[in-house]
Amino acid sequence: MPADLHYLSLDEVARRLKARKLSSVEVTQSMLDRIAKVDPKLKSYATLTAERALADAARLDAETAAGKSRGALHGVPIAVKDLCNTAGVATAAGMAIHRANVPAKDATVVTRLKEAGAVILGKLQMTEGAYGAHHPSIPAPLNPWNAAYWTGSSSSGSGAATAAGLCFASLGSDTGGSIRFPSTMNGLSGLKPTWGRVSRAGVFPLGESLDHIGPMARSALDSALVLGVIAGADPDDATAAGMPVPDYAATISSGVKGKSIGLPTNFRDLDEDSERALAGAVEVFKKAGGTIVDTTLPASFFEASYDWVPLCAVEAAVAHAETYPKHASEYGPVLAGLLDAGLKLSGVDLQKLLLRRAALKGELDKLLASVDLLLLPVMSRAVWSLEALAEGGRDVEAVAGRLRYTAPIDMSGHPTLTLPGGMTRHGVPAGFQIAGRAFDEGSILAAGHAYQQVTDWHLKRPPS
């Protein structure tokens, strides 16, 4: 086995498994050994299901020997965020109050991964209830690039584990930026699909009309392979779109030639690292045949980062109605504060938010009708240190600044792919995102793949 097996792409591992150059048991055991070595410090896993994973790997190897393949994920070890229900395995959603919650049924996305032959290594740690902070009793995962820096919320474990070679891909969720923040902070290719593209059945909610489930991987191609498995209609989720699911991997080489790529001229407060990542992407896309078009983000886009918190608060209050405020003492202060705010918001103020949200969606639809793709930063400030977060990272302006380029796209529901596009002087990755039209994940994945054919940011690995 190669010494760097844990850092191979999902696609490469799948091809070696299919060719029987590796067995799923070998790969799974290697990954479990890597987790045992690295994760006691990193703390990315909430629950490890080693025995179950090895048993599944052995069964999948037997299927391979019999000439059966379930597809591109057959025998590949991955992990899922701990808000996805797993039958017989605890699903706590980062909450102390739910530590003993053992679902009887898998979430739809977990079922689809298993049916596609993925080996589930375990459940990945996350912030409390998928909001902005970890429960005080649960250690936060560390950033494998630099432990003094934020790992991203709330899919912090997904970001850390995938970057550190503790799974070949993972599932995350994005309500305000929680696939994109950990993807950019950990140097990953993370996809927030269109709202409704992936079923949320069996996934613990934060804000149901804002929640998106998607893949976090080391390349656009790997994300395409996972999305192709988990996307599609679901009788258990009436909001899951019924339209056919394309073969994203089959069309990923279509590139950006002839595509118009909108670059807003009214970005606000970008630091040098964010600007550098965007400038590098612009040059790559130009050389690949794309046309860069000056565009303007609507004023509603910037207002949305302030509207997101109260809207999320109301929806979170609904999600936690059975346990909050009844068990308020078991909640951490950050999530409790959000729920209190949601319970206090008036119906009139909520309706104003909803009207502004509808206008935002319409304006972004109009903007994306004028260009094929939209190039955006992930955050105004490319990376956050833990010290900076502790000093002032939770005041209104700091939160709005972090959410400025992520939350509006959760509110509108459009798809976006985050890619690594540079390194800061602190040795932490910096990224950018490509947004697209609703249900056109194929185009943003193809753009990401084209970028990664001529850059190597996605091939860089943490120091340990």
C-alpha positions as CSV (number, residue, x, y, z in Angstrom):
1,M,0.0,0.0,0.0
2,P,1.2,3.5,-0.7
3,A,2.6,5.3,2.4
4,D,0.3,8.3,1.7
5,L,-2.8,6.2,1.0
6,H,-4.8,8.4,3.4
7,Y,-4.2,11.4,1.2
8,L,-5.2,9.9,-2.1
9,S,-8.3,11.4,-3.7
10,L,-11.6,9.5,-3.4
11,D,-11.6,9.0,-7.1
12,E,-8.1,7.4,-7.1
13,V,-8.9,5.1,-4.2
14,A,-12.2,4.0,-5.9
15,R,-10.3,3.2,-9.1
16,R,-7.7,1.2,-7.2
17,L,-10.4,-0.7,-5.4
18,K,-12.2,-1.5,-8.6
19,A,-9.0,-2.7,-10.2
20,R,-8.4,-4.9,-7.1
21,K,-5.1,-3.2,-6.4
22,L,-6.4,-2.5,-3.0
23,S,-9.1,-4.1,-0.8
24,S,-11.7,-2.2,1.1
25,V,-10.6,-3.9,4.3
26,E,-7.0,-2.8,3.7
27,V,-8.0,0.8,3.0
28,T,-10.5,0.9,5.9
29,Q,-8.0,-0.6,8.4
30,S,-5.3,1.9,7.2
31,M,-7.7,4.8,7.8
32,L,-8.7,3.5,11.2
33,D,-5.0,3.3,12.1
34,R,-4.5,6.8,10.9
35,I,-7.5,8.0,13.0
36,A,-6.1,6.3,16.1
37,K,-2.8,8.0,15.5
38,V,-4.0,11.5,14.7
39,D,-7.4,12.1,16.1
40,P,-6.7,12.0,19.8
41,K,-5.2,15.4,19.3
42,L,-7.4,16.6,16.4
43,K,-10.8,15.5,18.0
44,S,-12.6,15.5,14.7
45,Y,-14.7,12.3,15.3
46,A,-17.6,12.3,17.7
47,T,-18.1,8.5,17.3
48,L,-16.0,6.0,15.5
49,T,-17.7,2.8,14.2
50,A,-14.6,0.7,13.6
51,E,-16.1,-2.8,13.9
52,R,-19.1,-2.0,11.7
53,A,-16.8,-0.3,9.1
54,L,-14.5,-3.3,8.8
55,A,-17.5,-5.7,8.6
56,D,-19.0,-3.5,5.8
57,A,-15.6,-3.4,4.0
58,A,-15.3,-7.2,4.1
59,R,-18.8,-7.6,2.7
60,L,-18.0,-5.1,-0.1
61,D,-14.8,-6.9,-0.9
62,A,-16.8,-10.1,-1.3
63,E,-19.1,-8.3,-3.7
64,T,-16.1,-7.0,-5.7
65,A,-14.7,-10.6,-5.9
66,A,-18.1,-11.7,-7.2
67,G,-17.9,-9.1,-10.0
68,K,-20.4,-6.7,-8.4
69,S,-19.8,-3.0,-8.1
70,R,-22.2,-0.5,-6.5
71,G,-20.5,2.5,-8.2
72,A,-17.8,5.1,-7.7
73,L,-18.0,4.9,-3.9
74,H,-17.8,1.1,-3.7
75,G,-15.5,0.2,-0.7
76,V,-14.4,3.8,-0.1
77,P,-14.3,4.9,3.6
78,I,-16.0,8.2,4.3
79,A,-17.6,9.9,7.4
80,V,-20.7,11.9,8.1
81,K,-21.5,14.9,10.2
82,D,-23.1,14.0,13.5
83,L,-26.4,15.5,12.6
84,C,-27.2,12.7,10.1
85,N,-29.1,9.9,11.8
86,T,-27.4,6.6,11.8
87,A,-29.4,3.5,12.8
88,G,-28.0,2.0,16.0
89,V,-25.3,4.6,16.3
90,A,-25.6,7.7,18.5
91,T,-26.4,11.0,16.7
92,A,-25.9,13.9,19.1
93,A,-25.8,16.9,16.7
94,G,-23.1,18.4,18.9
95,M,-25.4,18.6,21.8
96,A,-24.9,17.3,25.3
97,I,-28.6,16.8,25.7
98,H,-28.7,14.3,22.8
99,R,-25.6,12.2,23.7
100,A,-27.8,9.2,24.3
101,N,-29.9,9.6,21.1
102,V,-29.6,6.4,19.1
103,P,-31.9,6.6,16.0
104,A,-33.6,3.5,14.6
105,K,-33.3,4.6,11.0
106,D,-30.6,6.1,8.9
107,A,-31.0,9.6,7.3
108,T,-31.7,9.3,3.6
109,V,-28.2,10.6,2.7
110,V,-26.7,7.9,4.9
111,T,-28.8,5.2,3.3
112,R,-27.8,6.4,-0.2
113,L,-24.1,6.4,0.7
114,K,-24.4,2.8,2.0
115,E,-26.4,1.7,-1.0
116,A,-23.6,3.2,-3.2
117,G,-21.0,1.1,-1.3
118,A,-19.4,3.7,0.9
119,V,-17.9,2.5,4.2
120,I,-19.0,4.7,7.0
121,L,-16.2,5.2,9.4
122,G,-18.2,7.2,12.0
123,K,-19.7,10.5,12.9
124,L,-17.9,13.8,12.8
125,Q,-17.9,16.4,15.6
126,M,-19.8,19.6,15.1
127,T,-20.9,22.8,16.9
128,E,-23.9,22.6,19.2
129,G,-27.0,22.1,17.1
130,A,-25.1,23.2,14.0
131,Y,-24.9,26.8,15.1
132,G,-21.8,28.9,15.8
133,A,-20.1,27.4,18.9
134,H,-19.3,24.0,20.3
135,H,-21.0,23.0,23.5
136,P,-18.8,23.9,26.5
137,S,-18.5,20.2,27.5
138,I,-17.4,19.0,24.0
139,P,-13.9,19.8,22.8
140,A,-13.8,21.6,19.5
141,P,-11.9,19.9,16.6
142,L,-8.5,21.5,15.8
143,N,-7.4,23.0,12.5
144,P,-4.8,20.5,11.2
145,W,-3.0,23.2,9.4
146,N,-2.5,25.4,12.4
147,A,-4.2,24.7,15.7
148,A,-4.2,28.5,16.6
149,Y,-6.8,29.0,13.8
150,W,-10.5,28.4,13.5
151,T,-11.6,25.1,12.0
152,G,-14.8,26.6,10.7
153,S,-18.3,26.0,11.9
154,S,-20.4,24.0,12.2
155,S,-19.0,21.2,10.1
156,S,-15.7,21.6,11.9
157,G,-15.1,17.8,12.3
158,S,-15.9,17.2,8.6
159,G,-13.3,19.9,7.7
160,A,-10.6,18.7,10.0
161,A,-11.0,15.0,9.3
162,T,-11.1,15.3,5.5
163,A,-8.1,17.6,5.4
164,A,-6.1,15.5,7.8
165,G,-6.6,12.2,5.9
166,L,-9.0,10.7,8.3
167,C,-11.7,10.0,5.6
168,F,-11.7,10.4,1.9
169,A,-14.7,12.7,1.9
170,S,-17.4,13.7,4.4
171,L,-20.9,15.1,4.6
172,G,-21.4,18.6,6.0
173,S,-24.3,21.0,6.3
174,D,-24.5,24.6,5.5
175,T,-27.1,26.9,7.0
176,G,-25.1,30.1,7.0
177,G,-21.7,29.0,5.7
178,S,-20.9,25.8,7.5
179,I,-19.7,23.8,4.5
180,R,-17.9,26.8,3.1
181,F,-16.1,28.1,6.3
182,P,-14.5,24.7,7.2
183,S,-13.7,24.0,3.5
184,T,-11.8,27.3,3.1
185,M,-10.1,27.0,6.5
186,N,-9.0,23.5,5.8
187,G,-8.2,23.6,2.1
188,L,-11.1,21.5,0.8
189,S,-13.5,21.5,-2.1
190,G,-16.9,21.8,-0.5
191,L,-20.2,21.9,-2.3
192,K,-23.4,23.5,-1.0
193,P,-26.0,22.2,-3.4
194,T,-29.2,24.0,-4.4
195,W,-31.7,23.9,-1.5
196,G,-33.9,20.9,-2.3
197,R,-31.2,19.0,-4.4
198,V,-30.4,16.8,-1.4
199,S,-32.9,15.3,1.0
200,R,-32.8,16.5,4.6
201,A,-34.9,13.5,5.9
202,G,-33.3,12.3,9.1
203,V,-31.0,15.3,9.5
204,F,-31.2,17.3,12.7
205,P,-32.3,20.8,11.7
206,L,-31.0,24.2,12.6
207,G,-33.1,26.3,10.2
208,E,-35.1,24.1,7.9
209,S,-35.6,26.5,5.0
210,L,-31.9,27.4,5.2
211,D,-30.2,24.0,5.8
212,H,-28.3,22.4,2.9
213,I,-26.5,19.0,3.0
214,G,-23.5,18.5,0.8
215,P,-20.1,16.9,0.3
216,M,-16.8,18.1,1.6
217,A,-13.8,16.5,-0.3
218,R,-10.3,17.2,-1.6
219,S,-11.3,18.0,-5.2
220,A,-14.2,19.1,-7.2
221,L,-14.3,15.7,-8.9
222,D,-14.6,13.9,-5.5
223,S,-17.4,16.3,-4.5
224,A,-19.2,15.5,-7.8
225,L,-18.9,11.8,-7.1
226,V,-20.5,12.1,-3.7
227,L,-23.2,14.5,-4.8
228,G,-24.3,12.2,-7.6
229,V,-25.0,9.6,-4.9
230,I,-26.8,11.7,-2.3
231,A,-28.9,14.0,-4.5
232,G,-32.5,13.4,-5.7
233,A,-36.1,13.1,-4.8
234,D,-37.1,11.4,-1.5
235,P,-40.6,10.3,-0.4
236,D,-39.5,11.1,3.2
237,D,-38.7,14.8,2.3
238,A,-41.4,16.6,0.4
239,T,-38.9,19.5,-0.2
240,A,-36.4,17.4,-2.0
241,A,-36.7,18.3,-5.7
242,G,-38.1,15.7,-8.0
243,M,-36.0,16.6,-11.1
244,P,-33.5,14.1,-12.5
245,V,-30.0,14.0,-11.0
246,P,-27.3,14.5,-13.7
247,D,-24.1,12.4,-13.8
248,Y,-21.9,15.2,-12.5
249,A,-18.7,13.3,-12.8
250,A,-19.4,12.4,-16.5
251,T,-19.7,16.1,-17.4
252,I,-17.1,17.6,-15.1
253,S,-14.5,18.0,-17.9
254,S,-16.7,20.4,-19.9
255,G,-14.7,23.4,-18.5
256,V,-15.6,27.1,-18.7
257,K,-14.8,27.8,-22.3
258,G,-17.5,30.2,-23.6
259,K,-18.9,30.7,-20.1
260,S,-19.5,34.2,-18.7
261,I,-18.2,34.5,-15.1
262,G,-19.5,37.5,-13.1
263,L,-17.0,39.3,-10.9
264,P,-18.7,41.8,-8.6
265,T,-17.1,45.3,-8.6
266,N,-18.6,46.2,-5.2
267,F,-17.0,43.8,-2.8
268,R,-16.7,45.1,0.7
269,D,-13.6,45.1,3.0
270,L,-11.7,42.2,1.4
271,D,-8.3,41.5,2.9
272,E,-5.2,40.7,0.8
273,D,-5.6,37.0,1.1
274,S,-9.2,37.0,-0.1
275,E,-8.3,39.3,-3.0
276,R,-5.3,37.2,-4.0
277,A,-7.4,34.0,-4.1
278,L,-10.0,35.7,-6.3
279,A,-7.4,37.3,-8.6
280,G,-5.7,33.9,-9.1
281,A,-9.1,32.4,-10.0
282,V,-9.8,35.2,-12.5
283,E,-6.5,34.5,-14.4
284,V,-7.1,30.8,-14.5
285,F,-10.6,31.1,-15.8
286,K,-9.5,33.6,-18.5
287,K,-6.8,31.2,-19.7
288,A,-9.4,28.4,-19.7
289,G,-11.6,30.3,-22.1
290,G,-14.0,31.9,-19.7
291,T,-15.1,35.6,-20.0
292,I,-14.9,37.7,-16.9
293,V,-17.8,40.1,-16.7
294,D,-18.1,43.0,-14.3
295,T,-21.2,42.7,-12.2
296,T,-22.8,44.4,-9.2
297,L,-24.1,42.6,-6.1
298,P,-27.5,44.0,-5.1
299,A,-27.8,46.0,-1.9
300,S,-30.1,43.1,-0.6
301,F,-27.1,40.8,-0.7
302,F,-25.2,42.8,1.9
303,E,-28.3,43.4,4.0
304,A,-28.9,39.6,4.1
305,S,-26.0,39.0,6.5
306,Y,-27.8,41.0,9.1
307,D,-31.2,39.4,8.4
308,W,-29.8,35.8,8.5
309,V,-29.4,35.7,12.3
310,P,-33.0,36.5,13.3
311,L,-34.4,34.3,10.6
312,C,-32.2,31.4,11.7
313,A,-33.1,32.1,15.3
314,V,-36.9,31.7,14.6
315,E,-36.4,28.5,12.7
316,A,-34.0,27.1,15.3
317,A,-36.6,27.9,18.1
318,V,-39.0,25.7,16.1
319,A,-36.5,22.9,15.8
320,H,-35.7,22.9,19.5
321,A,-39.3,23.4,20.8
322,E,-39.4,20.1,22.6
323,T,-36.2,20.7,24.6
324,Y,-35.9,24.5,24.9
325,P,-36.5,26.4,27.1
326,K,-37.6,23.3,29.1
327,H,-34.0,22.1,29.4
328,A,-32.3,25.4,28.9
329,S,-29.6,24.6,31.6
330,E,-28.3,21.8,29.3
331,Y,-27.6,24.2,26.5
332,G,-24.5,26.2,25.8
333,P,-24.7,30.0,26.0
334,V,-24.3,30.7,22.2
335,L,-27.1,28.4,21.0
336,A,-29.3,29.4,24.0
337,G,-28.9,33.0,23.1
338,L,-30.0,32.3,19.5
339,L,-33.1,30.4,20.6
340,D,-34.0,33.2,23.1
341,A,-33.8,35.7,20.2
342,G,-36.0,33.5,18.0
343,L,-38.6,33.2,20.7
344,K,-38.8,37.0,21.1
345,L,-39.0,38.0,17.4
346,S,-42.4,39.3,16.4
347,G,-44.5,38.0,13.6
348,V,-44.4,41.4,11.9
349,D,-40.6,41.5,12.0
350,L,-40.4,38.0,10.7
351,Q,-42.7,38.8,7.8
352,K,-40.4,41.8,6.9
353,L,-37.5,39.4,6.9
354,L,-39.3,37.0,4.6
355,L,-40.2,39.7,2.2
356,R,-36.6,40.9,2.0
357,R,-35.5,37.3,1.5
358,A,-37.9,36.8,-1.4
359,A,-36.5,40.0,-3.0
360,L,-33.0,38.8,-2.5
361,K,-33.7,35.5,-4.3
362,G,-35.3,37.3,-7.2
363,E,-32.4,39.7,-7.5
364,L,-29.8,36.9,-7.5
365,D,-31.9,34.9,-10.0
366,K,-31.8,38.0,-12.2
367,L,-28.0,38.5,-11.8
368,L,-27.3,34.8,-12.5
369,A,-29.5,35.0,-15.7
370,S,-27.1,37.6,-17.0
371,V,-23.9,35.5,-16.3
372,D,-23.3,31.7,-16.2
373,L,-21.3,31.8,-12.9
374,L,-20.5,34.1,-10.1
375,L,-17.1,34.4,-8.5
376,L,-17.1,35.4,-4.8
377,P,-14.9,35.3,-1.7
378,V,-15.9,33.0,1.1
379,M,-15.2,35.6,3.8
380,S,-14.0,39.2,3.7
381,R,-11.3,38.2,6.1
382,A,-9.8,35.1,4.6
383,V,-9.0,33.3,7.8
384,W,-9.8,33.8,11.5
385,S,-7.5,32.9,14.4
386,L,-9.0,31.6,17.6
387,E,-7.6,34.6,19.4
388,A,-9.4,37.0,17.0
389,L,-12.7,35.1,17.4
390,A,-12.3,35.3,21.2
391,E,-11.5,39.0,21.3
392,G,-14.3,40.3,19.1
393,G,-15.4,37.7,16.7
394,R,-19.0,37.4,18.0
395,D,-20.1,41.0,17.9
396,V,-22.8,41.9,15.4
397,E,-20.4,43.4,12.8
398,A,-17.9,40.6,13.0
399,V,-20.6,38.0,12.6
400,A,-22.1,39.9,9.7
401,G,-18.7,40.2,8.1
402,R,-18.1,36.5,8.2
403,L,-21.6,35.8,6.8
404,R,-21.4,38.5,4.2
405,Y,-20.7,36.2,1.2
406,T,-22.2,33.0,2.5
407,A,-25.5,33.6,4.3
408,P,-27.2,35.4,1.3
409,I,-26.7,32.3,-0.8
410,D,-28.3,30.1,1.9
411,M,-31.2,32.5,2.0
412,S,-31.5,32.3,-1.8
413,G,-30.8,28.6,-2.1
414,H,-28.4,28.8,-5.0
415,P,-25.5,26.3,-5.3
416,T,-21.9,27.2,-4.6
417,L,-18.6,25.4,-4.7
418,T,-15.8,26.5,-2.4
419,L,-12.2,25.8,-3.6
420,P,-8.8,26.3,-2.0
421,G,-7.0,29.2,-3.8
422,G,-3.9,30.1,-1.8
423,M,-2.1,30.0,1.5
424,T,-1.8,32.7,4.1
425,R,1.5,33.6,5.7
426,H,0.2,31.7,8.8
427,G,0.2,28.5,6.8
428,V,-3.6,28.3,6.7
429,P,-5.5,27.9,3.3
430,A,-7.5,30.7,1.8
431,G,-10.3,30.0,-0.7
432,F,-13.0,31.4,-2.9
433,Q,-16.4,30.2,-4.1
434,I,-18.2,29.8,-7.4
435,A,-22.0,30.3,-7.3
436,G,-24.4,29.2,-10.0
437,R,-28.0,29.0,-11.1
438,A,-30.4,26.9,-9.2
439,F,-29.9,23.2,-9.8
440,D,-26.9,23.8,-12.1
441,E,-24.3,22.2,-9.8
442,G,-22.8,20.6,-12.9
443,S,-21.5,24.0,-14.2
444,I,-19.9,25.0,-10.9
445,L,-18.3,21.6,-10.5
446,A,-16.9,21.8,-14.1
447,A,-15.5,25.2,-13.4
448,G,-13.9,24.0,-10.2
449,H,-12.4,21.0,-12.0
450,A,-11.0,23.2,-14.7
451,Y,-9.4,25.4,-12.0
452,Q,-7.9,22.3,-10.3
453,Q,-6.4,20.9,-13.6
454,V,-3.9,23.8,-13.7
455,T,-3.5,24.7,-10.0
456,D,-2.2,22.6,-7.1
457,W,-3.7,24.3,-4.0
458,H,-6.1,21.3,-3.6
459,L,-3.1,18.9,-3.5
460,K,-1.4,20.6,-0.6
461,R,-1.7,18.8,2.8
462,P,-1.4,19.8,6.4
463,P,2.0,19.4,8.1
464,S,1.1,16.3,10.1
